[in-house]
């Protein structure tokens, strides 16, 4: 019989380069539910995978509430369709927000180019006037 890999909070902290405090926060948010042995927390492969998904979700701009919703759907449905449909809806929303931000950034870059060009032109005119 093979024994499932177990991890301490320190091992997961080092593995994912995050603080133990962050892991405890994810527990408070009910995203991780480690086994308890007295005061010690024992994490299993499921916890390790969930922590990886939490960090990936955060990197993609998902809120912890959105991540929890996906976990809850996974835990309560034998069929993954509801989880996938929710994931697609959240992804579509994130994409729309990012596209708007991208458009905003592009407009700001155009405005900055214009300001920069005007400053350079004015500086050139001032330098010409000083050389006369």
Secondary structure, DSSP 8 states (H G I E B T S, - for coil): ------B-HHHHHHHHT--HHHHHHHHHTTS---EEETTEEEB-HHHHHHHHHHHHHHHTT--HHHHHHHHHHHHH-SSSHHHHHHHHHHHHHHHHHHHHHHHHHHHHHHHHHHHHHHHHHHHHHHHHHHT-
